[in-house]
Amino acid sequence: MSDPVISEMDAGDDLARRKKRTARQMVGVALLMGALAWASVPFYNWFCSVTGFGGTPLVAEQAPDEVLDQTVTVRFDASLERGMPWKFRPEVREITAKIGEPMLAYYVAHNPTSRPVAGSASFNVAPFEAGGFFTKIDCFCFELQVLQPGETVRMPVTFFIDPEMVDDRDAKFVKHITLSYTFHVTELPEEQAALVISSPQDDL
């Protein structure tokens, strides 16, 4: 017959081991969730840029050899994040693009303040069905933009509409595409930020 005192001690040890194991599992789950949350934004951005999901344009090094007689009207939209002091607009509101043909458009940005301002552009294509076929070759949105006090710049974007769009079940009916950019205030690069600190100026 087993000693009841020893049995109680064994049961207590087993309970303590289960609690420790549960605690370790909970910590592991918390760490995993934190890692997933940290990685979700860059992963989502990467996923969208590769697939065109959510109206995110794709990127290519060059346009295809095939140019179709079919055309699409491409409209350009510009907006600013709240607090961004720039003035920002498309140079033209819309163009007619042959499907497969490389096209060049410009946006214009102006910094009316007395200090340098850095900005980064987010972008989107509507309708979403066209996102996987609207492809950029080069774009000002690929890099941080810094405008000096009073500076105005023309910023190019080169793109094409993938000919495969005409065979897509949903996208083949798209006749109008809107390319939208929103500029967000971004921290200045360290060297320029140091110059601003050393010689502070107030906005006009």
C-alpha positions as CSV (number, residue, x, y, z in Angstrom):
1,M,0.0,0.0,0.0
2,S,1.5,3.4,-1.0
3,D,2.3,6.1,1.6
4,P,-0.5,8.8,1.3
5,V,2.1,11.5,2.3
6,I,4.4,10.5,-0.6
7,S,1.4,10.3,-3.0
8,E,0.4,13.9,-2.0
9,M,4.0,15.1,-2.6
10,D,4.1,13.4,-6.0
11,A,0.7,15.0,-6.9
12,G,2.0,18.4,-5.8
13,D,5.1,18.0,-7.8
14,D,3.1,17.0,-10.9
15,L,0.8,20.0,-10.5
16,A,3.8,22.3,-10.2
17,R,5.3,20.8,-13.3
18,R,2.1,21.3,-15.2
19,K,1.8,24.9,-14.1
20,K,5.4,25.6,-15.2
21,R,4.8,23.9,-18.6
22,T,1.6,26.0,-19.1
23,A,3.5,29.2,-18.1
24,R,6.2,28.4,-20.7
25,Q,3.6,27.7,-23.3
26,M,1.8,31.0,-22.6
27,V,5.1,32.9,-22.8
28,G,5.8,31.2,-26.1
29,V,2.4,32.1,-27.5
30,A,2.9,35.7,-26.4
31,L,6.3,35.9,-28.1
32,L,4.9,34.3,-31.3
33,M,2.0,36.8,-31.4
34,G,4.4,39.7,-30.9
35,A,6.6,38.5,-33.7
36,L,3.6,38.0,-36.0
37,A,2.3,41.5,-35.2
38,W,5.8,43.0,-35.8
39,A,6.1,41.2,-39.1
40,S,2.5,41.6,-40.3
41,V,2.9,45.1,-41.8
42,P,6.1,44.5,-43.9
43,F,4.7,41.1,-44.9
44,Y,1.4,42.6,-46.0
45,N,3.2,45.3,-48.0
46,W,5.4,42.7,-49.6
47,F,2.4,40.5,-50.4
48,C,0.5,43.4,-51.9
49,S,3.4,44.5,-54.1
50,V,3.9,41.0,-55.4
51,T,0.3,40.1,-56.0
52,G,-1.4,43.4,-56.6
53,F,-3.8,42.6,-53.7
54,G,-5.8,45.6,-52.5
55,G,-5.0,47.7,-55.5
56,T,-1.3,47.8,-55.0
57,P,0.6,48.2,-58.3
58,L,3.2,45.7,-59.3
59,V,6.8,46.6,-60.2
60,A,8.8,45.5,-63.3
61,E,12.1,46.5,-64.9
62,Q,10.6,47.1,-68.4
63,A,7.4,47.0,-70.3
64,P,6.3,44.0,-72.4
65,D,7.0,43.8,-76.1
66,E,3.3,43.5,-76.8
67,V,1.2,46.7,-77.2
68,L,-2.5,46.3,-77.8
69,D,-4.9,48.6,-79.7
70,Q,-7.1,48.7,-76.6
71,T,-6.9,51.7,-74.3
72,V,-7.6,52.5,-70.7
73,T,-8.1,55.9,-69.2
74,V,-5.7,56.5,-66.3
75,R,-6.7,59.1,-63.8
76,F,-4.3,60.6,-61.3
77,D,-5.1,61.6,-57.7
78,A,-3.1,63.3,-55.0
79,S,-3.6,63.9,-51.3
80,L,-1.6,64.7,-48.2
81,E,-1.6,63.2,-44.8
82,R,-2.9,65.5,-42.1
83,G,0.0,67.8,-41.0
84,M,2.0,67.4,-44.2
85,P,2.7,71.1,-45.3
86,W,3.5,70.4,-48.9
87,K,1.3,71.3,-51.9
88,F,0.9,68.2,-54.1
89,R,-0.9,67.6,-57.3
90,P,-0.8,65.6,-60.6
91,E,0.6,67.6,-63.5
92,V,-2.3,66.3,-65.7
93,R,-5.5,64.8,-64.4
94,E,-5.8,61.9,-66.8
95,I,-4.3,60.3,-69.9
96,T,-5.3,57.6,-72.4
97,A,-2.9,54.6,-72.3
98,K,-2.6,51.8,-74.8
99,I,-2.5,48.5,-72.9
100,G,1.2,47.3,-72.8
101,E,2.7,50.7,-73.8
102,P,5.1,52.4,-71.3
103,M,3.6,55.7,-70.1
104,L,5.2,58.6,-68.3
105,A,3.3,60.9,-66.0
106,Y,4.4,63.6,-63.5
107,Y,3.3,64.8,-60.1
108,V,4.3,68.2,-58.7
109,A,5.2,68.9,-55.1
110,H,6.0,72.2,-53.5
111,N,7.3,73.0,-50.0
112,P,5.9,76.4,-49.0
113,T,7.6,76.4,-45.6
114,S,11.0,77.9,-44.5
115,R,12.4,74.5,-43.5
116,P,13.3,71.2,-45.3
117,V,10.5,68.7,-45.2
118,A,10.8,65.0,-46.0
119,G,8.0,62.9,-47.3
120,S,7.2,59.3,-48.4
121,A,4.4,58.4,-50.7
122,S,1.9,55.6,-50.3
123,F,-0.1,54.6,-53.3
124,N,-3.0,52.6,-54.5
125,V,-4.9,51.7,-57.7
126,A,-8.7,51.6,-58.1
127,P,-10.6,49.5,-58.9
128,F,-8.8,46.7,-57.0
129,E,-9.2,44.3,-60.0
130,A,-6.7,46.4,-61.9
131,G,-4.0,46.3,-59.2
132,G,-2.5,43.1,-60.4
133,F,-2.1,44.6,-64.0
134,F,-1.0,48.2,-63.3
135,T,2.8,47.9,-63.2
136,K,5.4,50.5,-62.4
137,I,8.8,50.6,-64.0
138,D,10.1,53.6,-62.0
139,C,8.5,55.9,-59.5
140,F,9.2,58.8,-57.1
141,C,7.4,56.8,-54.5
142,F,10.3,54.3,-54.4
143,E,12.5,56.7,-52.5
144,L,12.3,59.3,-49.7
145,Q,11.7,62.8,-51.1
146,V,13.2,65.9,-49.4
147,L,12.1,69.3,-50.5
148,Q,14.1,72.4,-49.4
149,P,12.3,75.6,-48.3
150,G,10.3,77.0,-51.2
151,E,11.4,74.2,-53.5
152,T,9.1,72.8,-56.3
153,V,9.8,69.5,-58.0
154,R,8.3,67.4,-60.8
155,M,8.3,63.8,-59.9
156,P,8.0,61.1,-62.6
157,V,6.2,57.8,-62.6
158,T,6.7,55.3,-65.5
159,F,4.1,52.5,-65.8
160,F,2.3,50.2,-68.1
161,I,-0.9,48.2,-68.1
162,D,-0.2,44.5,-68.4
163,P,-1.8,43.0,-71.6
164,E,-2.9,40.0,-69.5
165,M,-5.6,42.2,-68.1
166,V,-7.7,41.7,-71.2
167,D,-7.9,38.0,-70.4
168,D,-8.8,38.3,-66.8
169,R,-12.3,37.4,-65.8
170,D,-12.9,40.6,-63.9
171,A,-10.3,43.1,-64.9
172,K,-11.1,42.8,-68.7
173,F,-14.1,45.0,-68.1
174,V,-12.0,47.9,-66.5
175,K,-12.0,51.0,-68.7
176,H,-10.9,53.6,-66.1
177,I,-8.1,53.2,-63.6
178,T,-7.2,55.7,-60.9
179,L,-3.7,55.9,-59.5
180,S,-3.6,57.6,-56.1
181,Y,-0.7,58.9,-54.0
182,T,-0.7,60.2,-50.5
183,F,2.4,61.9,-49.1
184,H,3.2,61.4,-45.4
185,V,5.6,63.5,-43.3
186,T,8.8,61.5,-42.6
187,E,11.9,62.2,-40.5
188,L,14.7,64.0,-42.3
189,P,17.9,62.1,-43.0
190,E,20.3,62.5,-40.1
191,E,22.7,64.9,-42.0
192,Q,19.9,67.2,-43.0
193,A,18.2,67.0,-39.6
194,A,21.5,68.0,-38.0
195,L,21.7,71.1,-40.3
196,V,18.2,72.1,-39.3
197,I,19.0,71.8,-35.6
198,S,22.2,73.9,-36.0
199,S,20.4,76.7,-37.8
200,P,16.7,76.6,-36.7
201,Q,14.2,78.6,-38.6
202,D,10.5,79.4,-38.1
203,D,8.0,78.7,-40.8
204,L,6.9,81.8,-42.8
